[in-house]
Amino acid sequence: MRSLFQRKPIADLLHDTEASGGLKRALGTGDLVMLSIGAVIGAGIFSTLGTAAAGETLPTGEVVRYGAGPALVLSFLLLGAVCALAALCYAELASMIPQAGSAYAYSYATLGELIAWIIGWDLILEYAVGNVAVAIAWAGYFNSLISPWVHIPDWLTHGYYNVHASSDPAIRGLLDTAPRVLGIPVLVNLPAFLIVMAITWLLVIGVKESTRVNNIMVVVKLLVLAVFIGVGAMHINPANYTPFAPNGFPGIHQAAAIVFFAYIGFDAISTAAEETVNPQRTMPRGILIGLAVCTIIYVIVGAVATGLIPYQQLKSSDPLAHAFNVAGLTQFSWLISLGAVVSMAAVLLVFQYGQPRIFYAMARDGLLPPWAAKLHPKYRTPHITTLATGVLVALGSLVADDAATYDLTNIGTLSAFMLVCLGVPVLRLKDPHRPRPFKVPFVWPVSLAGAAACLFVMQGLPVHAWKRFGIWLAIGLVLYFAYGYRNSVLRRGTPPVSLDGNAPPGTGS
C-alpha cells in the first residue's frame, strides 16, 4: 500500500527534464501570457455566460442551476480569487519543477504516484473532453458566420448524439431526413472534425510555430472584446442591473460553478515548462499575469452584457452576439461571431498543446505505454500523442453532444487544482530546503484556502456531474492497476522511458 503513494524525487524530475534531446526551449514570458489568454478566453465567455446569468431549467420545470443575473460579475470575481490561490501554488511548483506534466508532475513529487495518476486522469477531462465541447461550439459559430454566403447541409454540421439529445424538432427531424448508410442516419459535425485536425497538424510541426498562430488569434479576440465593451457600454440601460442578484448567493455560487469553464486552461501554460526559457522566473510571471488580465476582461464583459439587455435574455448559445442583436446592434453581431470563432480556435490550440505533454510525462514514468514518450526526430514534439489526442478529439466532436461535457470538465479540473494546492504545504514539510525561485506567501492559509475554495465551487455543480465524475475515476483506477502499477519506473527502480519511445529494461512492455 505504501508504494502507491511513493513520491518521485524532485531531483529525478529535474534530471528527466535536463536530459539531452528533450523538448525544445523556445518560449518567453510574453509567449506564456499569450498562451494563457489563448486558453482562458474562449468558449467559456462566449458560450456559458448566458447560462450563468439566466440559470438553467429543464422542460419539466426542474431547476438545474440558478442564475446570478447582473451579479455575474461577482461570480467572475469569486472565480478569479479561487484561481488566484491555485495559481500561486502552481507558480511555486512550476518554478521548482519545470516539467511538461503540469499538475501531474507536481502531485507526483508531493502526494505520490496514485494521486499523480488520478490527477493525470482528471486532466484528460480538462483538455481532451473539454476540447470536444469547444470544437462543437466552434463549429456552431463558424456555421453562423459563413451562413450568409455558404450553406453546409445540416447533416454535415450536427453530430448524431447532438441531434438525438436535442429538444428542437427541426434538429431532431434530421434523424429522418439525413442520408443513410446501412440504415443508420449519417449525422456528423464535419467543421468540428476539420478544425481539430488542422490544429493537430500545426502542433506536430513545432511549438514556436503554434505560439505565433496563437498570438495572432489572441490579438484578434482582444480587439473583438474591446469592440463589444466599447460599443456595448454606450448602450447600457441601468435598469437592467435591477435586481442585481435575483437568486442571492446561491445564484452567484452556481453561476460560478458553470462559468468556471471560462477559467479552465490557465494551468495549460504550466505544461510548457520544458519548452520555456528560464522557467524558474518565466513560469510564475506567465501564470499570474495571464490570470489577472483574463479576470479583468471577464468582469468588464459581464458588466456590459448584463447591462445591455435583461439578464434573462442572455440565455443563448451565442450570448454576446445575441445581446447585440436584441439591443438592435445587429451591424456588430457578425464581428462578435468572428471573435468567437477565433477565440475558440485559440483554446483548441492551447488545450491540444497541453494534453499530449501530460501523456508524454506519464509515459516517461512508465504509467502509459512507451510509444507515448516518443518525440519527433525533427520537430522535437510528442507527435504520436499529439496525433492520437487529435484523432480522438476530432472523432468525438464529429458525433458527440457537448451539453454534458462542461460540468464534467469543470469538476475534473477543480479536483486537480485542489490537489495542487494541497501539494505545496506537503512539499514544504517533506523537502523544506529545496530552492524555491517563487514562494507562496503565507503558504498554509493560502494553500488550504485554495483547496477549500476549489471544493466549494465544485459543490455548486449538479448531482449528475458528481456521478459521472465517480465513474470516470473508477475507470482510471482500473487502468492504473492494469498497466501503470506494474510498469512504473519509480516502483521498479528503472530509468525513465527514453525519448525515442523505448521501454526501460525489465518493464516487459
VOGU-3710 file (C-alpha; in Angstrom, 3 decimals, decimal comma):
1> mrslfqrkpi> 0,000/0,000/0,000  2,848/2,382/0,845  4,248/2,026/-2,689  1,043/3,508/-4,098  1,966/6,831/-2,508  5,687/6,711/-3,233  6,845/10,178/-4,280  9,126/10,824/-7,227  12,165/12,802/-6,009  12,387/16,274/-7,477
11> adllhdteas> 15,995/15,559/-8,409  14,749/12,763/-10,685  12,149/15,069/-12,217  14,804/17,677/-12,945  17,130/15,023/-14,360  14,394/13,865/-16,744  13,869/17,469/-17,824  17,542/18,240/-18,362  18,286/15,061/-20,290  19,725/15,735/-23,711
21> gglkralgtg> 17,433/15,566/-26,709  14,327/16,685/-24,813  11,690/19,230/-25,753  12,953/22,394/-27,419  13,074/25,545/-25,231  11,692/28,485/-27,209  9,091/30,361/-25,103  9,385/33,561/-23,062  7,101/35,386/-20,602  5,177/37,126/-23,380
31> dlvmlsigav> 4,527/33,808/-25,129  3,217/32,294/-21,880  0,896/35,229/-21,165  -0,481/34,960/-24,687  -0,875/31,186/-24,298  -2,772/31,822/-21,049  -5,123/34,319/-22,685  -5,481/31,951/-25,626  -6,509/29,109/-23,320  -8,730/31,043/-20,914
41> igagifstlg> -10,704/33,464/-23,077  -12,782/31,275/-25,334  -15,822/29,020/-25,129  -16,498/29,952/-21,505  -17,059/33,671/-22,010  -18,653/33,235/-25,433  -20,947/30,298/-24,541  -21,507/29,681/-20,808  -22,009/33,344/-19,848  -25,699/33,231/-20,817
51> taaagetlpt> -26,425/30,128/-18,721  -24,536/31,591/-15,767  -26,576/34,806/-15,880  -30,023/33,341/-16,617  -29,767/29,924/-14,983  -30,927/26,584/-16,379  -34,338/24,958/-16,069  -35,496/21,667/-17,604  -38,736/21,470/-19,654  -40,294/19,722/-16,629
61> gevvrygagp> -39,703/22,860/-14,562  -36,870/21,343/-12,542  -34,158/23,910/-11,800  -30,722/22,596/-12,760  -28,950/25,747/-11,569  -29,936/29,257/-10,534  -28,645/32,236/-12,457  -26,606/35,076/-10,988  -28,258/37,866/-13,003  -26,170/41,054/-13,112
71> alvlsflllg> -24,277/39,695/-10,075  -22,465/37,567/-12,635  -19,576/39,995/-12,159  -19,322/38,735/-8,561  -19,175/35,155/-9,879  -16,229/36,147/-12,042  -14,528/37,865/-9,108  -15,153/34,820/-6,906  -13,581/32,564/-9,507  -10,717/35,000/-10,017
81> avcalaalcy> -9,943/34,783/-6,304  -10,203/30,978/-6,282  -7,970/30,639/-9,330  -5,505/33,188/-7,917  -4,990/30,985/-4,858  -4,467/27,958/-7,093  -2,236/29,976/-9,449  0,103/30,933/-6,591  0,519/27,246/-5,784  1,041/26,421/-9,452
91> aelasmipqa> 3,662/29,168/-9,680  5,723/27,798/-6,777  5,650/24,247/-8,100  6,266/25,287/-11,715  9,354/27,248/-10,684  10,685/24,240/-8,727  9,650/21,515/-11,179  9,786/22,941/-14,726  8,433/19,767/-16,312  5,886/19,085/-19,065
101> gsayaysyat> 3,437/17,196/-16,842  1,837/20,223/-15,115  -0,263/19,205/-12,081  0,557/15,550/-12,748  4,289/16,121/-12,225  3,704/18,338/-9,185  1,487/15,791/-7,447  3,975/13,001/-8,216  6,612/14,917/-6,246  4,293/15,860/-3,377
111> lgeliawiig> 1,438/13,381/-2,909  2,688/10,190/-4,555  2,128/8,031/-7,615  -1,510/7,055/-7,172  -2,592/10,682/-6,656  -0,431/11,680/-9,645  -2,241/9,132/-11,804  -5,620/10,435/-10,638  -4,535/13,988/-11,457  -3,313/12,968/-14,902
121> wdlileyavg> -6,592/11,125/-15,499  -8,577/14,162/-14,329  -6,660/16,446/-16,666  -7,965/14,430/-19,611  -11,366/15,875/-18,665  -9,944/19,386/-18,833  -8,042/19,069/-22,071  -9,374/16,296/-24,303  -13,011/16,004/-23,169  -13,282/19,780/-22,774
131> nvavaiawag> -11,937/20,250/-26,276  -14,735/18,138/-27,728  -17,201/20,708/-26,380  -15,068/23,606/-27,595  -14,792/22,120/-31,088  -18,559/21,638/-31,326  -19,169/25,199/-30,106  -16,586/26,493/-32,590  -18,400/24,734/-35,430  -21,702/26,368/-34,449
141> yfnslispwv> -20,207/29,848/-34,531  -18,393/29,084/-37,771  -21,591/27,932/-39,465  -23,396/31,087/-38,318  -20,556/33,259/-39,577  -20,469/31,798/-43,097  -24,211/31,145/-43,462  -24,908/34,364/-45,449  -22,571/33,121/-48,181  -22,144/29,344/-47,817
151> hipdwlthgy> -24,684/26,732/-46,728  -23,364/23,464/-45,368  -26,028/20,718/-45,269  -27,393/20,283/-41,759  -26,443/16,601/-41,671  -22,806/17,668/-42,006  -22,953/20,181/-39,129  -24,772/18,199/-36,398  -23,331/15,107/-34,746  -25,553/12,074/-34,208
161> ynvhassdpa> -25,691/12,285/-30,414  -26,171/16,052/-30,561  -29,238/15,525/-32,768  -30,518/12,668/-30,633  -30,330/14,765/-27,442  -31,834/17,914/-28,950  -35,284/19,156/-27,940  -35,538/21,240/-31,126  -37,996/19,499/-33,537  -36,146/20,876/-36,565
171> irglldtapr> -32,861/19,336/-35,428  -34,398/16,041/-34,298  -36,040/15,805/-37,697  -32,602/15,169/-39,163  -32,859/11,619/-37,806  -35,453/11,018/-40,531  -34,171/13,257/-43,348  -30,399/12,664/-43,225  -28,774/10,308/-45,749  -28,418/6,736/-44,511
181> vlgipvlvnl> -25,715/4,105/-44,694  -26,811/0,573/-43,751  -29,962/2,112/-42,331  -28,060/4,459/-39,966  -28,524/8,222/-40,473  -25,287/9,987/-41,418  -25,067/12,859/-38,933  -21,584/14,289/-38,476  -20,122/17,630/-37,435  -17,620/17,998/-40,244
191> paflivmait> -16,393/21,552/-39,412  -15,586/20,494/-35,824  -13,640/17,483/-37,098  -11,667/19,536/-39,618  -10,650/22,333/-37,210  -9,313/19,819/-34,676  -7,273/18,004/-37,329  -5,892/21,289/-38,715  -4,735/22,367/-35,244  -3,279/18,916/-34,592
201> wllvigvkes> -1,122/19,230/-37,731  0,030/22,683/-36,623  1,087/21,359/-33,221  3,053/18,480/-34,714  5,325/20,783/-36,739  6,525/22,752/-33,713  5,703/24,733/-30,578  7,116/28,057/-31,773  5,076/27,955/-34,957  1,983/27,159/-32,873
211> trvnnimvvv> 2,549/30,071/-30,489  2,918/32,503/-33,393  -0,508/31,483/-34,659  -1,887/31,657/-31,103  -0,514/35,185/-30,630  -2,324/36,364/-33,765  -5,593/34,804/-32,598  -5,225/36,368/-29,128  -4,816/39,839/-30,641  -7,953/39,316/-32,757
221> kllvlavfig> -10,061/38,125/-29,819  -8,929/41,035/-27,616  -9,842/43,505/-30,361  -13,283/41,915/-30,724  -13,913/42,020/-26,975  -12,764/45,661/-26,976  -15,416/46,394/-29,609  -18,056/44,580/-27,534  -17,102/46,558/-24,435  -16,767/49,899/-26,212
231> vgamhinpan> -19,976/49,699/-28,249  -21,993/47,893/-25,580  -21,036/50,346/-22,821  -22,607/53,190/-24,819  -25,972/51,360/-24,879  -26,215/50,147/-21,271  -29,607/50,554/-19,620  -29,046/50,951/-15,842  -32,498/49,470/-15,211  -31,165/46,090/-16,349
241> ytpfapngfp> -28,980/45,934/-13,232  -32,080/45,652/-11,024  -32,478/43,240/-9,327  -28,719/42,851/-9,080  -28,683/39,367/-7,509  -32,140/37,879/-8,210  -31,264/34,495/-6,664  -28,962/35,723/-3,920  -25,702/33,985/-3,147  -26,904/30,545/-4,379
251> gihqaaaivf> -27,258/32,080/-7,840  -23,770/33,617/-7,662  -22,315/30,319/-6,415  -23,981/28,091/-9,011  -23,205/30,549/-11,799  -19,559/30,430/-10,771  -19,614/26,627/-10,990  -20,749/26,632/-14,643  -18,804/29,684/-15,786  -15,650/28,137/-14,327
261> fayigfdais> -15,321/26,719/-17,840  -14,278/30,261/-18,725  -11,252/29,892/-16,439  -10,011/26,374/-17,110  -6,796/26,430/-19,021  -4,735/28,996/-17,122  -2,788/25,962/-15,918  -2,249/24,816/-19,501  0,811/27,020/-19,771  2,472/25,026/-16,982
271> taaeetvnpq> 2,610/22,107/-19,443  5,006/24,301/-21,464  7,625/24,383/-18,706  10,095/22,163/-20,576  9,811/24,405/-23,635  10,264/27,683/-21,701  13,432/29,731/-21,487  14,401/30,327/-17,823  11,227/28,647/-16,460  12,081/29,422/-12,807
281> rtmprgilig> 11,386/33,084/-13,464  9,177/32,933/-16,553  6,534/30,402/-15,429  5,282/32,287/-12,312  5,092/35,540/-14,268  3,227/33,961/-17,166  0,696/32,193/-14,926  -0,121/35,134/-12,644  -0,116/37,904/-15,271  -2,275/35,883/-17,646
291> lavctiiyvi> -4,838/35,099/-14,938  -5,032/38,750/-13,813  -5,594/40,016/-17,354  -8,338/37,469/-18,039  -10,184/38,185/-14,779  -10,299/41,919/-15,508  -11,626/41,268/-19,018  -14,300/38,882/-17,726  -15,619/41,291/-15,109  -15,918/44,114/-17,641
301> vgavatglip> -17,576/41,901/-20,286  -20,025/40,523/-17,707  -20,968/44,036/-16,559  -21,560/45,213/-20,122  -23,542/42,121/-21,177  -25,948/42,233/-18,215  -26,388/45,994/-18,597  -27,033/45,828/-22,320  -30,155/43,614/-22,136  -32,172/41,951/-19,330
311> yqqlkssdpl> -30,150/39,023/-17,982  -32,982/36,547/-18,723  -32,468/37,174/-22,447  -28,800/36,242/-22,378  -29,625/32,511/-22,421  -28,341/31,615/-25,869  -25,652/29,520/-27,494  -24,116/32,823/-28,612  -24,868/35,191/-25,688  -22,628/38,125/-26,661
321> ahafnvaglt> -23,707/38,262/-30,302  -27,298/37,622/-29,156  -27,064/40,562/-26,758  -26,091/42,848/-29,637  -28,953/41,520/-31,776  -31,538/42,071/-29,010  -30,153/45,561/-28,358  -30,528/46,430/-32,044  -26,792/46,453/-32,720  -27,010/43,831/-35,451
331> qfswlislga> -24,322/45,509/-37,559  -21,766/44,405/-34,952  -23,031/40,889/-34,192  -21,096/39,321/-37,090  -17,904/40,740/-35,609  -18,678/39,081/-32,275  -19,265/35,773/-34,056  -15,914/36,198/-35,802  -14,291/36,812/-32,431  -15,875/33,655/-31,042
341> vvsmaavllv> -14,559/31,595/-33,948  -11,037/32,939/-33,457  -11,190/32,688/-29,654  -12,276/29,077/-29,578  -9,715/28,141/-32,216  -7,080/29,542/-29,849  -8,500/27,470/-26,967  -8,419/24,360/-29,128  -4,795/25,058/-29,960  -3,653/25,516/-26,355
351> fqygqprify> -5,603/22,541/-24,997  -4,458/20,294/-27,834  -0,966/21,515/-26,951  -1,314/20,598/-23,265  -2,859/17,123/-23,351  -0,086/15,330/-25,321  2,561/16,734/-22,964  0,772/15,251/-19,969  0,606/11,880/-21,758  4,300/12,347/-22,621
361> amardgllpp> 5,244/12,907/-18,972  3,148/9,942/-17,777  4,644/7,646/-20,420  8,162/8,738/-19,467  7,344/7,496/-15,938  6,106/4,157/-17,262  2,459/4,789/-16,382  1,457/4,781/-20,063  2,868/2,700/-22,944  6,370/3,740/-24,114
371> waaklhpkyr> 5,243/4,931/-27,558  3,616/7,925/-25,831  7,093/9,210/-24,838  8,389/9,243/-28,402  9,492/12,630/-29,836  9,565/13,591/-33,500  13,203/13,428/-34,698  12,972/16,786/-36,490  10,398/18,894/-34,640  11,137/17,554/-31,097
381> tphittlatg> 7,430/17,449/-30,314  5,494/14,483/-28,834  3,996/13,797/-32,246  2,432/10,389/-31,558  0,442/11,561/-28,525  -0,396/14,801/-30,371  -1,804/12,823/-33,300  -3,582/10,318/-31,035  -5,175/13,097/-28,970  -6,150/14,999/-32,104
391> vlvalgslva> -7,795/11,990/-33,722  -9,740/11,068/-30,570  -10,961/14,647/-30,007  -11,813/15,029/-33,690  -13,820/11,798/-33,722  -15,594/12,801/-30,514  -16,533/16,205/-31,895  -17,731/14,542/-35,102  -20,652/12,790/-33,376  -20,886/13,911/-29,711
401> ddaatydltn> -23,257/16,152/-27,802  -21,488/18,919/-25,892  -24,180/19,619/-23,301  -22,840/17,362/-20,528  -19,138/17,975/-21,083  -18,986/21,430/-19,464  -19,857/20,205/-15,952  -17,663/17,108/-16,273  -14,727/19,208/-17,435  -15,197/21,677/-14,584
411> igtlsafmlv> -15,303/19,080/-11,825  -12,225/17,271/-13,153  -10,232/20,497/-13,397  -11,274/21,760/-9,966  -10,230/18,473/-8,361  -6,792/18,820/-9,971  -6,479/22,410/-8,733  -7,445/21,313/-5,223  -4,748/18,644/-5,069  -2,104/21,045/-6,397
421> clgvpvlrlk> -2,967/23,432/-3,556  -2,577/20,624/-1,019  0,736/19,568/-2,544  2,523/22,844/-1,791  2,459/22,647/2,043  3,197/18,911/1,884  6,376/19,619/-0,080  7,312/22,418/2,343  7,318/19,760/5,076  8,892/16,935/3,074
431> dphrprpfkv> 11,603/18,964/1,325  11,972/22,275/3,186  15,498/23,063/1,939  14,761/22,718/-1,772  15,419/26,037/-3,595  12,156/27,792/-4,423  12,588/30,569/-7,038  8,992/31,584/-6,275  7,378/31,033/-2,858  3,697/31,195/-1,985
441> pfvwpvslag> 3,250/33,931/0,645  1,556/32,772/3,868  1,724/29,257/2,497  -0,545/27,444/4,946  -3,561/29,792/4,877  -3,187/30,428/1,127  -2,829/26,799/0,059  -5,524/25,441/2,380  -7,889/28,265/1,420  -7,216/27,467/-2,243
451> aaaclfvmqg> -8,087/23,792/-1,754  -11,223/24,652/0,221  -12,285/27,235/-2,375  -11,981/24,697/-5,197  -14,098/22,204/-3,244  -16,656/24,940/-2,554  -17,023/25,740/-6,262  -17,355/22,015/-7,038  -20,322/21,843/-4,640  -22,188/24,220/-6,943
461> lpvhawkrfg> -22,234/21,639/-9,750  -25,274/19,410/-10,386  -25,509/15,932/-8,865  -25,171/14,231/-12,255  -21,713/15,788/-12,664  -20,539/14,131/-9,433  -21,932/10,737/-10,503  -20,215/10,858/-13,888  -17,006/12,018/-12,251  -17,122/8,999/-9,926
471> iwlaiglvly> -17,487/6,676/-12,909  -14,579/8,406/-14,650  -12,334/7,942/-11,591  -13,290/4,271/-11,327  -12,282/3,666/-14,951  -8,987/5,459/-14,340  -8,173/3,332/-11,290  -8,824/0,141/-13,256  -6,389/1,283/-15,952  -3,756/2,242/-13,366
481> faygyrnsvl> -3,766/-1,137/-11,660  -3,939/-2,957/-15,002  -0,897/-1,180/-16,508  0,639/1,737/-14,626  1,159/-0,014/-11,292  3,068/-2,877/-12,952  5,172/-0,697/-15,257  6,001/2,323/-13,091  9,710/3,101/-13,460  9,714/4,583/-9,956
491> rrgtppvsld> 8,417/1,398/-8,355  10,661/-0,842/-10,491  13,738/1,326/-9,970  14,419/1,530/-13,719  15,457/4,570/-15,795  12,780/6,760/-17,397  11,412/5,659/-20,750  13,788/7,062/-23,349  12,729/9,860/-25,668  12,832/7,541/-28,676
501> gnappgtgs> 9,978/5,612/-27,106  11,917/2,550/-25,957  10,832/0,947/-22,721  13,364/0,782/-19,895  14,972/-2,597/-19,341  12,886/-5,014/-17,351  9,459/-3,495/-17,992  8,308/-6,285/-20,206  6,428/-3,755/-22,344
//
